[in-house]
Amino acid sequence: MLIVLASAFALSQAFRTVGAMMATPLAQHFGLTAQALGLWAGTFHFMFGATQLAMGVSIDIYGVRRTVLTAFPLAIAGAVLCAAAPSFHALLLGQAMIGVGCAPAFLACTVFIARHFEAARFTAMSGLVMSMAGLGILFTGTPLALLIEAASWRAGYACLAGFAVLSWGFVFWRVHEPPRAASHERQTLAKAVRELLPLFAMPHTLGLLCFACVSYAAFITLRGLWLGPVLHDRHGLSLVSSGNVALVMTIAGMISPAMFGRLDPGGARRGRWLMGCAFAAAVIFAFMAFTHSLAVDIGLPILYGLLSGYSVLQYSYTRAAYPAAMTGRALSLLNMAMFLGVSLMQWTTGVAASWATSNGVEPFRAVFLTITGMLAVGTLAFLLLPRAHESARLASARP
């Protein structure tokens, strides 16, 4: 059942990374600015992140199966709308529908793992699912580039809509859950919002959220939006050649979560690993900002793909940072922060690129420096604000 649920997550990963190959043809077709491209890419993630809490409540009330089966048709309809979009506004509406439809995909997997696997296996199983879901990102490399060149970007959305129908069918066929006890307390959205308040009273929550907003966002902003345009516009690579680079980066990104899941150091060292990896990512983006070398702009994204799986450690960090009764709420809040962060970073980099173009600055330098700065701010907040192990020591020291 977990593999079937992971197929829906893989489709979610594909939808969120189509921009790397579609950004250039979409800009040409609709006459879009870099800021408009950032808005287009960010719309998916904004809707995805904004509905995480509601999806968590739905999973609690109705279960994983019913939530995914109810939401995912919106992603199918949104993909069909995008494939036929007569205008940019229709494209944005389709993106919003896809974001809502895909919203329960990863949360369903994490809840399923938390309910059906031992706590000691949580990180490893989460990393494995993230690696499996990388198959969706794999499609948005060379295969999508070839499809766009052979047909059009509309064919890409149509193909993804077809895959989404198949995934929905597999979930309907294979995913079944035991009936929930009739005596459990009924959850509501208002109650879920109230239950989030105690999380904000804990001193380590703010630092975790600041870090979550930028860590995963940096990878998706590069792989899902700017990788194709930087290779095409800065170095003149064809769409298929750019897709080949995206494919290799994706393969590296598929290996990475499972690798970090196995290497998870646990305890206080987990937080230091998170900060060290984020610092390394910031250095990579700084190099790409100032170095106009094709070898650098190919090699560093691939290297970053190998590094990107460190984000899986955030889920283990979060699970260990809160009491067991608060784990579900904490993971929902983490997901919300991560995907709203993607939306913010994609929109902000689009604004930065448009500003750079208007002021005679190379737009991709502005994009990569913006990502570098956001990574630095998020990591600094995580460093300076209380972290989970420090809060635990303070709590245990109280009389």
C-alpha positions as CSV (number, residue, x, y, z in Angstrom):
1,M,0.0,0.0,0.0
2,L,2.9,2.4,0.8
3,I,4.2,1.9,-2.8
4,V,0.8,2.8,-4.2
5,L,0.6,5.9,-2.0
6,A,4.1,6.8,-3.1
7,S,2.9,6.8,-6.8
8,A,0.6,9.7,-5.9
9,F,3.5,11.5,-4.2
10,A,5.6,10.8,-7.4
11,L,3.0,12.6,-9.5
12,S,3.0,15.5,-7.0
13,Q,6.8,15.7,-7.4
14,A,6.4,15.7,-11.2
15,F,3.8,18.5,-11.1
16,R,6.0,20.7,-8.9
17,T,9.1,20.3,-11.1
18,V,7.7,20.8,-14.6
19,G,8.9,24.4,-14.6
20,A,12.5,23.5,-15.4
21,M,11.5,22.3,-18.9
22,M,8.3,24.3,-19.4
23,A,9.4,27.7,-18.2
24,T,11.0,28.7,-21.5
25,P,8.2,27.5,-23.9
26,L,5.6,29.0,-21.6
27,A,7.4,32.3,-21.5
28,Q,7.5,32.2,-25.3
29,H,3.9,31.2,-25.7
30,F,2.3,33.6,-23.3
31,G,5.0,36.3,-23.3
32,L,5.7,35.9,-19.6
33,T,8.2,37.8,-17.5
34,A,10.5,36.1,-15.0
35,Q,8.2,37.5,-12.2
36,A,5.2,35.8,-13.9
37,L,7.1,32.6,-14.2
38,G,7.8,32.7,-10.4
39,L,4.1,33.4,-9.8
40,W,3.1,30.4,-12.0
41,A,5.5,28.0,-10.3
42,G,4.7,29.4,-6.8
43,T,1.0,29.0,-7.2
44,F,1.2,25.2,-6.9
45,H,3.2,25.4,-3.8
46,F,1.1,28.1,-2.1
47,M,-2.1,26.1,-2.5
48,F,-0.3,22.9,-1.6
49,G,1.1,24.4,1.6
50,A,-2.0,26.4,2.5
51,T,-4.2,23.3,2.5
52,Q,-1.8,21.0,4.5
53,L,-3.7,21.5,7.8
54,A,-7.1,20.8,6.2
55,M,-5.7,17.6,4.6
56,G,-4.2,16.5,7.9
57,V,-7.7,17.0,9.5
58,S,-9.3,15.0,6.7
59,I,-6.8,12.2,7.1
60,D,-7.6,12.1,10.8
61,I,-11.3,12.0,10.2
62,Y,-11.7,10.0,7.0
63,G,-8.4,8.2,6.6
64,V,-5.6,8.2,4.1
65,R,-7.6,6.4,1.3
66,R,-10.7,8.6,1.3
67,T,-8.6,11.8,1.5
68,V,-6.4,11.0,-1.4
69,L,-9.2,9.7,-3.6
70,T,-11.3,12.8,-2.9
71,A,-8.5,15.4,-3.5
72,F,-6.5,13.8,-6.4
73,P,-9.2,14.3,-9.0
74,L,-8.6,18.1,-8.6
75,A,-5.0,17.5,-9.7
76,I,-6.3,15.6,-12.8
77,A,-8.8,18.4,-13.7
78,G,-6.1,21.0,-13.1
79,A,-3.7,19.3,-15.4
80,V,-6.4,19.0,-18.1
81,L,-7.1,22.7,-17.7
82,C,-3.4,23.6,-18.0
83,A,-3.1,21.5,-21.1
84,A,-6.0,23.4,-22.8
85,A,-5.3,26.8,-21.1
86,P,-6.2,29.7,-23.5
87,S,-4.6,32.3,-21.2
88,F,-2.1,32.7,-18.4
89,H,-4.9,33.2,-15.9
90,A,-6.4,29.8,-16.8
91,L,-2.9,28.3,-16.4
92,L,-2.7,29.8,-12.9
93,L,-6.1,28.4,-12.0
94,G,-5.0,25.0,-13.2
95,Q,-1.8,25.2,-11.1
96,A,-3.9,26.1,-8.1
97,M,-6.2,23.1,-8.6
98,I,-3.2,20.8,-9.0
99,G,-1.7,22.1,-5.8
100,V,-4.8,21.4,-3.8
101,G,-5.2,18.0,-5.4
102,C,-1.7,16.9,-4.6
103,A,-1.7,18.4,-1.1
104,P,-2.3,15.1,0.8
105,A,0.2,13.1,-1.3
106,F,3.3,13.2,1.0
107,L,1.4,13.7,4.2
108,A,-0.5,10.5,3.5
109,C,2.8,8.6,3.1
110,T,4.3,10.1,6.4
111,V,1.1,9.3,8.4
112,F,1.0,5.8,6.9
113,I,4.6,5.2,7.9
114,A,4.0,6.7,11.4
115,R,1.0,4.4,11.9
116,H,2.4,1.2,10.5
117,F,6.2,1.2,11.1
118,E,8.3,1.3,14.2
119,A,9.6,4.8,15.3
120,A,13.2,3.6,14.7
121,R,12.4,3.0,11.0
122,F,10.6,6.3,10.4
123,T,13.6,8.2,8.9
124,A,14.7,5.3,6.7
125,M,11.2,4.7,5.4
126,S,10.6,8.4,4.8
127,G,13.8,8.6,2.9
128,L,12.9,5.5,0.9
129,V,9.5,7.0,-0.1
130,M,11.2,10.3,-1.1
131,S,13.6,8.4,-3.2
132,M,10.8,6.4,-4.9
133,A,8.9,9.6,-5.5
134,G,11.9,10.9,-7.4
135,L,10.6,8.9,-10.3
136,G,8.1,11.7,-10.8
137,I,11.0,14.3,-11.0
138,L,12.8,11.9,-13.3
139,F,10.0,12.3,-15.9
140,T,10.4,16.1,-15.9
141,G,13.9,15.8,-17.1
142,T,14.8,14.4,-20.5
143,P,11.5,12.6,-21.1
144,L,9.5,15.8,-20.7
145,A,12.0,17.7,-22.8
146,L,11.6,15.2,-25.6
147,L,7.8,15.3,-25.3
148,I,7.8,19.1,-25.5
149,E,10.1,19.2,-28.5
150,A,8.1,16.4,-30.3
151,A,4.7,17.9,-29.5
152,S,4.3,20.9,-27.1
153,W,4.2,21.9,-23.4
154,R,0.5,21.1,-23.6
155,A,1.3,17.5,-24.3
156,G,3.4,17.4,-21.1
157,Y,0.4,18.4,-19.0
158,A,-1.9,16.0,-20.8
159,C,0.6,13.1,-20.2
160,L,0.8,14.0,-16.5
161,A,-3.0,14.0,-16.3
162,G,-3.1,10.5,-17.7
163,F,-0.5,9.3,-15.2
164,A,-2.5,10.9,-12.4
165,V,-5.6,9.0,-13.5
166,L,-3.6,5.7,-13.3
167,S,-2.3,6.6,-9.9
168,W,-5.8,7.4,-8.6
169,G,-7.0,4.0,-9.9
170,F,-4.2,2.2,-8.1
171,V,-5.0,3.9,-4.8
172,F,-8.7,3.0,-5.3
173,W,-7.8,-0.6,-6.0
174,R,-5.0,-1.3,-3.6
175,V,-5.2,1.0,-0.6
176,H,-7.4,-0.1,2.2
177,E,-7.4,0.8,5.9
178,P,-8.9,-0.8,9.0
179,P,-12.0,1.1,10.2
180,R,-11.3,3.7,12.8
181,A,-12.7,3.3,16.3
182,A,-16.1,4.9,16.6
183,S,-15.2,6.4,20.0
184,H,-12.3,8.6,18.8
185,E,-12.8,12.3,19.3
186,R,-14.0,14.0,16.2
187,Q,-11.5,16.5,14.7
188,T,-12.4,19.7,13.1
189,L,-10.4,22.3,11.2
190,A,-11.1,24.9,14.0
191,K,-10.0,22.4,16.6
192,A,-6.9,21.6,14.6
193,V,-5.9,25.3,14.4
194,R,-6.4,25.6,18.2
195,E,-4.2,22.6,18.7
196,L,-1.4,24.2,16.8
197,L,-1.1,27.0,19.3
198,P,0.8,24.9,21.9
199,L,3.5,24.2,19.2
200,F,4.2,28.0,18.9
201,A,4.5,28.2,22.7
202,M,7.5,25.9,22.5
203,P,10.8,27.9,22.1
204,H,12.3,25.6,19.3
205,T,9.3,25.9,16.9
206,L,10.2,29.2,15.4
207,G,13.7,28.3,14.5
208,L,12.5,25.0,13.0
209,L,9.9,26.8,10.9
210,C,12.4,29.4,9.6
211,F,14.7,26.6,8.5
212,A,11.9,24.6,7.0
213,C,10.9,27.6,4.8
214,V,14.2,27.6,3.0
215,S,15.8,24.2,3.0
216,Y,13.6,22.2,0.7
217,A,12.6,25.4,-1.2
218,A,16.1,25.9,-2.5
219,F,16.2,22.5,-4.2
220,I,12.7,22.8,-5.8
221,T,13.4,26.4,-6.9
222,L,16.5,25.3,-8.8
223,R,15.3,21.9,-10.1
224,G,11.6,22.9,-10.6
225,L,12.0,26.4,-12.1
226,W,15.4,27.9,-12.9
227,L,17.6,25.0,-14.0
228,G,16.3,24.8,-17.6
229,P,16.3,28.6,-18.2
230,V,19.8,29.0,-16.8
231,L,21.2,26.3,-19.1
232,H,19.2,27.5,-22.1
233,D,19.6,31.3,-21.7
234,R,23.0,31.5,-20.1
235,H,24.8,28.8,-22.1
236,G,22.6,28.2,-25.1
237,L,21.8,24.5,-24.4
238,S,18.8,22.9,-26.2
239,L,15.8,21.8,-24.2
240,V,16.8,18.2,-24.5
241,S,20.4,18.9,-23.4
242,S,19.0,20.8,-20.4
243,G,16.7,17.9,-19.7
244,N,19.6,15.5,-19.7
245,V,21.3,17.6,-16.9
246,A,18.0,17.7,-15.0
247,L,17.8,13.9,-15.4
248,V,21.2,13.4,-13.8
249,M,20.5,15.9,-11.0
250,T,17.2,14.0,-10.4
251,I,19.0,10.6,-10.2
252,A,21.4,12.1,-7.6
253,G,18.4,13.6,-5.8
254,M,16.7,10.1,-5.7
255,I,19.7,8.5,-4.1
256,S,20.1,11.3,-1.6
257,P,17.1,10.9,0.7
258,A,17.6,7.1,1.2
259,M,21.3,7.8,1.9
260,F,20.6,10.5,4.5
261,G,17.9,8.2,6.0
262,R,20.6,5.6,6.5
263,L,23.2,8.0,7.8
264,D,20.9,9.9,10.2
265,P,23.2,10.7,13.2
266,G,20.3,11.2,15.6
267,G,20.2,13.4,18.7
268,A,21.8,16.8,18.8
269,R,24.1,16.0,15.9
270,R,21.0,15.9,13.6
271,G,20.6,19.7,14.0
272,R,24.3,20.3,13.2
273,W,24.0,18.2,10.1
274,L,21.0,20.2,8.9
275,M,22.8,23.5,9.3
276,G,26.0,22.2,7.7
277,C,24.2,20.9,4.7
278,A,22.2,24.1,4.3
279,F,25.5,26.1,4.5
280,A,27.0,23.9,1.8
281,A,23.9,24.6,-0.4
282,A,24.3,28.3,0.1
283,V,27.9,28.1,-1.0
284,I,26.8,26.2,-4.1
285,F,24.3,28.9,-5.1
286,A,26.9,31.6,-4.5
287,F,29.3,29.9,-6.8
288,M,26.6,29.6,-9.5
289,A,25.8,33.3,-9.1
290,F,29.3,34.5,-9.9
291,T,30.7,31.8,-12.1
292,H,29.5,31.8,-15.8
293,S,30.9,28.4,-16.5
294,L,28.9,25.7,-18.2
295,A,30.9,23.0,-16.2
296,V,29.9,24.8,-13.0
297,D,26.3,25.2,-13.9
298,I,26.1,21.5,-14.8
299,G,28.3,20.0,-12.1
300,L,27.1,22.0,-9.1
301,P,23.3,21.2,-9.6
302,I,24.2,17.5,-9.8
303,L,26.3,17.8,-6.6
304,Y,23.4,19.6,-5.0
305,G,21.1,16.8,-6.0
306,L,23.3,14.4,-3.9
307,L,23.1,16.9,-1.0
308,S,19.4,17.7,-1.2
309,G,18.2,14.6,0.7
310,Y,19.2,16.2,4.0
311,S,15.7,17.6,4.1
312,V,14.5,14.2,5.2
313,L,16.3,14.7,8.5
314,Q,13.9,17.5,9.3
315,Y,11.1,15.0,9.7
316,S,13.1,12.9,12.1
317,Y,14.1,16.1,14.0
318,T,10.5,17.2,14.2
319,R,9.3,13.8,15.3
320,A,11.9,13.8,18.1
321,A,11.3,17.4,19.1
322,Y,7.7,17.1,20.2
323,P,5.7,14.7,22.5
324,A,4.1,11.8,20.7
325,A,0.6,13.3,21.1
326,M,1.8,16.3,19.1
327,T,3.6,14.5,16.3
328,G,0.8,14.7,13.7
329,R,0.3,18.4,14.3
330,A,4.0,19.1,14.2
331,L,4.5,17.2,10.9
332,S,1.5,19.1,9.4
333,L,3.0,22.4,10.5
334,L,6.4,21.4,9.1
335,N,4.9,20.5,5.7
336,M,3.0,23.7,5.6
337,A,6.1,25.7,6.3
338,M,8.2,23.8,3.7
339,F,5.8,24.3,0.8
340,L,4.7,27.8,1.6
341,G,8.5,28.5,1.7
342,V,8.8,27.1,-1.8
343,S,6.0,29.4,-3.0
344,L,7.7,32.4,-1.3
345,M,11.2,31.5,-2.8
346,Q,9.9,30.9,-6.3
347,W,7.9,34.2,-6.3
348,T,10.8,36.1,-4.7
349,T,13.4,34.8,-7.2
350,G,11.0,35.8,-10.0
351,V,10.8,39.3,-8.7
352,A,14.6,39.4,-8.3
353,A,15.1,38.2,-11.9
354,S,12.7,40.8,-13.3
355,W,14.4,43.6,-11.2
356,A,17.8,42.5,-12.5
357,T,16.7,42.5,-16.1
358,S,15.3,46.0,-15.7
359,N,18.6,47.2,-14.1
360,G,21.1,45.6,-16.4
361,V,22.1,42.8,-14.1
362,E,22.3,39.2,-15.2
363,P,19.0,37.8,-14.0
364,F,20.3,34.4,-12.9
365,R,22.9,36.1,-10.7
366,A,20.1,37.8,-8.9
367,V,18.2,34.5,-8.6
368,F,21.0,32.6,-7.1
369,L,22.1,35.4,-4.7
370,T,18.4,35.6,-3.5
371,I,18.4,31.8,-2.8
372,T,21.8,32.1,-1.1
373,G,20.5,35.0,1.1
374,M,17.3,33.2,2.0
375,L,19.2,30.0,2.9
376,A,21.6,32.0,5.1
377,V,18.8,33.8,7.0
378,G,16.9,30.6,7.6
379,T,20.0,28.7,8.8
380,L,21.1,31.6,11.0
381,A,17.6,31.7,12.6
382,F,17.9,27.9,13.3
383,L,21.4,28.5,14.8
384,L,20.6,31.4,17.0
385,L,17.1,30.5,18.2
386,P,16.6,27.6,20.7
387,R,16.7,24.1,19.2
388,A,14.9,21.0,20.3
389,H,17.7,19.4,22.4
390,E,18.4,22.7,24.1
391,S,14.8,23.2,24.9
392,A,14.6,19.7,26.3
393,R,17.6,20.4,28.6
394,L,16.0,23.7,29.8
395,A,12.7,21.9,30.5
396,S,14.5,19.1,32.4
397,A,16.4,21.7,34.5
398,R,13.3,23.3,35.8
399,P,12.3,22.4,39.3
